[in-house]
């Protein structure tokens, strides 16, 4: 096998195995179907209607991802040993994965990741509440740390109802927010157990399947992209608003200031259209003057320093 130095000569353009040929393309009933990189390139194709409208979703969400990097990174610098900031590192990584899945035509899977992001954020807030509000002594803090490490290793698990109850009791969210979050969690859960249409437009039926193309192919779908964008923004606005509320000193740091300024620039004109309470709160947040101090929370997950 020769040395692969160019993307089009690599396995991404495999001429033997169609399922891993990311550049292949074809048409089915006037639908644009093919590999992931073909669909990715279609965003700039003249055949795609409303390209500028789709670009608005892509560019705005890309900017939101960058703002998330700035805010989470700043929170980590301020409180590197807190349970919540540790979990948020993975949240940003998942949000980036969701972004590129949506760009490459995997819309359901891209939304499905939002469910993971939301659930992990609930755990972050839960451990934060347990450590900051409900731990009365070192022994109870040690128990929270033990549960956190068990959760990381796939052990400790609670239902979303339980997590939300503890978060509300910790005064991190209001009763109204709890109802809103429950609704969003249920909406995202609908994407876990479902089957979408194949690229041919045929619904998968038991005993009556017409296979006209490989099911590994993806289809460019502007409606799917916009639906993903709606959930992407809902989840990210929620995460960033709560994060800045819990770590207010983020607003005094340069990266935090830049992130909030960019969010205002990207979303101020569409705030009425989006009707998102967490976006509205983010837009109200203004940068503060740095007092030179770092955020210090009660408990502070001090046990992590010994790991």
N, C-alpha and C positions, 0 to 999 in steps of 0.2 A: 504494500500500500504506500502510495506516495505521500510526501509531506503536505499537510493541509495548512496552507497559509492564508487562504482567502475564504470568507464566510460562504460564498456561493460554491466553493469547491469542498466544503466541509460536510459533515454528517447532517447539517441543517438543510442541505440540498441533496439529500440521498436519492440516487436514481434506482435503488434496489428495493428499499422498504418504504412504501408510500406513507405509512403511519408516522414516520419521523421526518418526512420531507416537509419542512416548515414553509417552503416557498411554493409548493404546488397550488394550482388553482384550476377551477372549472366553473360551470354554470349549471344550476338546476332550477328550472321554472323561473328564469330571470333572477335568481338569487346569486349573490356573490359568495362563492364557497371555496374553501381551500385550506392551506396550512396557516399557522398562527402568524408568521411573518408576512404572508400575503395579506391577511386581514389587517394587520397593523399598518401596512403601507397604504391601504385603501382610504385611510383618513385624509390623505392628500390627493385622492383620485378624483378626476373630473366627473366620474359617473355617480359619485356619492352626493345625494341631495342634502341641502342645508349644512354644508361643510363648516361654514363659519359658526353656526349654532353649536355644532358638535365640538369645534375647537374651543368654544367658551367653556364647556364642561371640562375638557381635557386640561386646558391651561390653568383654569381656576383650581381644579383639584390637584394639579401638579404644584401650584403655589401653596395650597393648603398642606400638602405633604411636606414641603420644605419648611413651612411655619411650624408644623408638628415636630420636625427634627430640631429646630431652634428652641422651642419651648421645652420639650422633653430633655434635650441636652442641657439646658440651663437649670432645670429642676434637678437633674442628676448632679450637677456641679454644686448646687446649694445643699442638697440632702442625698448624698450618694448611697447611704445605707438604709434608706427608707424602703419599706416593702413596695409602696406604690410606684416610686420612680424606677425600681428594678423591673417591675412588670411592664411599665410603659416603654422600656427599651424594646421589648419584643412586640409591643403594640405597633410602634412605628414600622418595624420590619414587616409585620403582617399587612399594614396599610399599603406599603410599597408593593408587596406581592399582589394585593387586591388590584392595585392600579394597573399593573402590567398584565394581569389576567384579563381585565376588562378591555385593555387596548388590543389584546390578541384574540378576542372573540369568545372568551370563556365567561360569559356574563353571570350565569347562575353561580358558578364557583367563586367568582369575584365577590358576589354579595354574600355567599356562604361564609367567606372569611370574616365578613363584618360581624357575623354572629360570634365567632371565636374572639374577635377583638373586644366586643361588648362584654362577653362573659368574663374574659380575663380582666377587664377593667373593673367589673363588679368585684372580683376577688381582690384586686388591688385596693379598692375602697374598703372592702370588708376587713382585710388585714390591717389597714390603716386605722379603721375605727376601733378594732379590737386592741391595737397597740396604744393608740393615742387617747381613746376615751374610756375603755373598759378594763385596762390592766391596772390593778391597784398596787402591785408590788413586783419585785424582780422575778419571783416564781411564776406569776401569771404572764409576764412578758416572755419568759423562757418558753412557756407553753405555746404562745402565739408564734414564736420563732420555730418551734418544733412542728407546728401545723403548717407553717409556710414552707419549710423544707420538704415536708411530706407532700404538699401540693405540687411543688416543683417536680418531684419524683413520681407523680401520678397517683398519690395515695389519698390525701385529704380532699374530700369533695362534699359540696353542699348544693342544694337546689337554688335556682335563681330567686325563688320566693323567699327563702331563708336569708340569702345574701342581701336582698333588698330591704328586708325587715331590719337587719342589723345596721345597714347603712343609714336607714331612716332614724333608727333609735340613736345613732351617733350624730344626728343633726347635720349630716352631710348633704342629704336631700330632703325636700319637703314632701308632704303627702301628695301634693299635686304632681311633683316631679316623679314620685314613685309610680303613680298611675301612668304617667307618660312613658316612663322607662319600661314598665311592664308591657305596654302596647307595642313599643318598638321591639322588645325582645321577642314577642310572639310573632311579629311580622317577619323578623329575620329568621325565625325558626322554620317558617314555611319553606325556605329554600334548602333545608337539610334533606328532607325526604320527599323527593319529587323527580319527575322525568320531564324534560323539555322536548320540543320538537327536534327531529333530526334535521340535518342540512337540506334534506329533500323536501321538507315541509310535511312529511308523513309522521303521524303519531305512531309510536311503537305499540304494536298490538300482539298479544299472545296468539300464536297459531295463524297469524295473517300478516306477516312482516314482508314488505317489499323493499329489499335492499338495493338502492340505486347508487349509493356511494358509501364510502368508508365512514363509519360512525366517528372516527377520530377527526374528521374534517370539522372545521368551524365555519360559521356563517356570519358575515357582517350584518349587524342589526342595530340601527340607530336607536330604536325604541329600547332595546336591551341595554345599550350604553347609557342612555339617559336615566333609565330605572336604576342602574348601578350607581350613577352619579348622585341620585337623590339619597340613597342610603349611605353612600360614602360621606357625603356632607353631614347628614344627620348624626352619624356616629362620631365623626371627627370633631364637629362643633361641640358635641356633648363632652367628649374626652378633654379637649383643650380648655373649655370653659371651666370645668371642675378642677382641672389641674392648676390653672392660674389662680383659681379661688383658694385652693388649699395651700399653694405656694405663692403668695402675693409678691414676694421679692423677685419673682421672675420678671415682673414689670420694671424693675430697676436696673436690670442687666441689659447690655447692648443687644444681645441676640433676642432677648424677650421683647424689647422695644421694637426691634425691626420686624419681628413676627406679627405683633399686634398691628403695626402700621401697614404691613402687607395685607393682612386680613381685611382691614378697613378699605384698602384700595381695591381689592378684588371683589368684595361682597357688599359694600355699602349700597350700591345702586340696585341690587337685586334683593335686598332684605325683605321688601314687601312681598315679592314673588315667592320667596322661600318660606316665609312665615315660621321661622325657627327661633324659639326663645333663647336657645344657647348662643346662636349667632348674635342676636340682639344684645345679649349681655357682654359678649366678646367685643362688640363694636363700642360699647360704653366704656370699656376698660381703657384707662389712660396710663401712660408711662409715669412712674414715680421717680423721685430722686433717690439715688443710692446713698445709703447711710454707712456703707462699708461693711455691714454685717452679713452673716450668712444665716439662713433660716434654721432654726433649731426647734424641733418638736419634742414634746414629752416622750420619753421612751426611746425614740429614734432608732429602733431596731439595733440597739447596741450589740446584741449578740452576734450580728453578722460580722463584726470586726474580728471575731475569733475564728471565722471559717477559713 
